[in-house]
Amino acid sequence: ISSTPEDRPQSALAMAARLPGGDPLAMAVEAGVLAHPEIVAAATIDRPLKRTSPWLLLVVLAAALAGALVVAGPSAVFDDVRRFRAPEVLVDQSERLLRDLELGGASDTADWGFLDNVAAADPVDRVLFWYRQEGLRPLPDFVARAFDSGGLFGRFDRAEAITREPLFVMLDPTGELVFLNAGASFGSRVGGAVGVSRGFDWSRLLEPAGLHGVELTQDPEVVLPVASDERAAWKAVDPKRPMTTIHVQAAAFEGRPVYFAAETVDAESPVRHEQLRRRARLDRWVRTPLYLLVVLVALALGAHSIVRDRSDLRGAAVLASGVLVVGLLAAILSAGRPEHPLASSGITLLGHVVDICMGALAVGLCYVGLEPLIRRYRPQALIAWNRLLAGDVVDRSVGYGLLVGALAGTIWAVAVELDRITVALFGLDPTWGFLGADQLNATVGLGSMFSTALGQVEGAIAGGLLSAVLFALLIRWLRPRWLAWAVFAALIALIVGIDYGTHLPLSIATLGLASGAMALVLLYRFGLLTLVAALLARGLLIAFPM
């Protein structure tokens, strides 16, 4: 009888839920049985939604976004962005360097991007620009003479027999050379100790690296694992940072440079390397096994749920289809752009599509197995989520959950920035992306920006679903309830600290615990849809430089 259509029950189940003693979801929970997804979607939300709530949330969201930009200032992100030359300039500089070294030149098939180098002593080198192209390596003299004389190789065209090898260059943000590999062969059996140069002009490498005129000291103890006939290594004090030492290695073969590396080292370098090893160990032995365990359990439970007809197959199909569409769009927009300089470029389009389809199928199967657990032990968390999967995108609870999630995600992104500032205030050396290379790679083009944004969707869904299952199981198994909350917050703190923390273990105790508390509040008070929206908003704000 309400005069507003939005306030009227949308189905018979919704009408029955409003009658005294007629809430099917509450009755199912009290009886300890698994409620049907439609009953969950039609359930009454505990909190009333006022008409002023969306507008108030929009105002608070705008204020939070403004606060994120303010907080980003002290974290030196803007300075890091301005420090980089335009990618087009760095590409031109890389090609000009290869041309000057007689190794290559301009190429229409070259790959380039940005790479994290968080172990560097010089903050300028924490993010590097990389450039890779297929180069032409001159034939050895004895092979060239065989071609010219029409010997064994005379039936082949000499140009066709020139070997093709990758040319790899890394520059710092200002355009100075940091690393060069021009087809060098690596290994303990092909290298050797540093010897006296027999005539190669090393200034051809030192000058592009900004080391021309710097006082260099020979370092004869260095053994270069590079196949070459001329090797050299030096040490020098960084003129800009007296407490920092520059280690330089170079090699040439048959009069052409094949290897160069300049690394900055200080007293804290072992600490940074240990931080990276610690992060890798935590990722290998804690986070990855936990994810794999949950996925394997989800697949087993999925098969069990299908057999017993307890799963939400319709919702799983909608979710898997959405992930598939998003993955295909992201792949199309990012086509031709390598994610890493060492990534293989030989993956076919069909292979990429198969990977995306398998990922979407895995998401659907995991949802089939995990969703009944949430619906059994914490069905209130699925009310708005199930309404969205049912296609009711204009439902007020759906919009409310998305707005609250966007606001929480913005605050979450601010917490990540505050973690960086806190580490700097304590005088600790950050060991994870002052400005991550992923952020810069995401802004190299419109296609990359949309691809990065779409790529956050699958991660937000997976993270939200796994968190909800973990929360539901802990609520079921642990007593008293506050113990389940504490264990859930601690596990989320560990995972977030490893993924986004600037310093371990400090970030686990600050950013991690704050993230665990936020995930707990979002799940318990608002539900799965709000948590997924928060993870998506946080991912989008972190993925791009603010």
C-alpha positions, 0 to 999 in steps of 0.5 A: 500500500506504499505510495512509492513503488521502490518501497513496495515488495517486489515478490511474494517472498518479499511480501511474506518476509514483511509479515509478522513471523514470516521472514523465511531467511530468519526461519531458515537460519534458526532451523539450521537449513540452507536457504534458497538464493531467491529467499536470500535475495528477498530477505528484509535488510536489517537497517532502513535506507533513508532517502538522504543516505545516497546523497550523503554518501556521495558528499562523503565520497567526494570528500574522501577522494579529495583527502586521497589527493591531499595525502598523496602529496606528502608521499612524493608520488607527484614528484616521482611522476614529474621525475620521469621523462615521457616514454616516447623520449626514453624510447628515442633515447634507447634507440639512439644509444643502440645506434651509437653503439652500432647494435641496432636502431629504431624498430617498429616491433620494440617492447618497452615499459617500467620495472620495479627495482626496489633494492636500489640504494638510489631512490631515483633508480627504484623504478626503471624504464626498460626497452627491448628489441630484436637485434642483428648480431654480426657474423663471426669473422670465420663465418663471414669469410666462408660466405664471401669465399662461397664455401660450405655456406655459399648457397645461403644469403649472407643477410639471412644468416645473421643471427637475431638476438634480443637487445635489452636496455634499462634507463633510470627516470632521467634517461641515464643507462643502468643496464645493457644486454646485447646478446651476452651469454651468461653462465659460470662456465663462460665468464671470467675474471676482469682483465685488462682492456685491449682497446675497447673504448669504455667511455662509450658506455660510461658516458650514457650512464652519467659516469663520464668524469667520475673517478673510477677505481678498478675492481679486479676481484669481480668475476663476470659470468658473461662470454666476452673477450674484454671485461672491466669492473669499477667502483666509485663513490656517488658524487650526489650521495657520498654514502653510496657506492656505484658498482659498474661492470662491462664486457665486450666481444669482438669489439662490440659491447655486450653487457653493462650494469651500474648498481648503487649500493649503501649500508642499507642494501643488505637490509633491503635485500633481506626485506625482499627475501622475507616478502618472497618467503611469506608469499611462497609459504603463507599467502600462496598456499592459503589461496591454493588450499581455499581454491582446492577446497572450493572445487571439492565443495563445488562438486559436492554442492552440484551433486546435492543440488545446493549450489547457485548455478545461475549466479555462478553462470552470471558471475563467470560470464561477467569475468569472461567478458571483462577478461576478454575486453582487458586482453583486447585493450592490452594486446601487444603490450608485454607485462614484464621484460622477461615475459614471453611474447610467443603466446598465441591469441588462442592461448591467451583466450584459453587462459581467460576462459579457464580463469572464468571457469575457475571463478564459476566453479569456486563460486559454486563451492564457496557460495553455499558456505556463506549462504549457510552461515552468514546469509545476510552478507549475500542479500544485496549481492544476490539481488545484483546477480538476479539483475535487479541493478536498480535496487536501493540496497544494491546502490547503497552497498556500492556507494558504501563500498566506494567510500570504504575503498577510497579510505582504504587507498588513503590508508595505503598512502599513509602507510608509506608516509608512516614508514618515512616518518620512522626513518625506515627504508621502504622496500616496496614500490615508492611509486610502483612500475605497475602504476606507470605501465597503466598510464602509457595509453588509453588502452592500458588504462582501461585494461588495468581498470578492468583487470581489477574486477576479477581480483576484487571478486576473488578477494571478496569471495575468499574473505567472505568464506573465511569469515563465515567458516571462522564464525561457524567454528570459533567460539566466542565470536570475538575470537573469530573476528580477531583471527579473521582480522589477523589473517587479512592483516597478514595478506594485505601487509604482504601485498601492499605494505611498504615495510615488513613487519611494520606494515602488517601491524599498521596497514594490515590490521587497519585493513583487517578491521575494515574488511570485518566491518564491511562483511559483518555490517554491509555484506559481500557486495560492499566488500567487493566494491571496496576492493575494486575502488581500492585497486583502481585508486592504487593502480594509477598514480594519484 
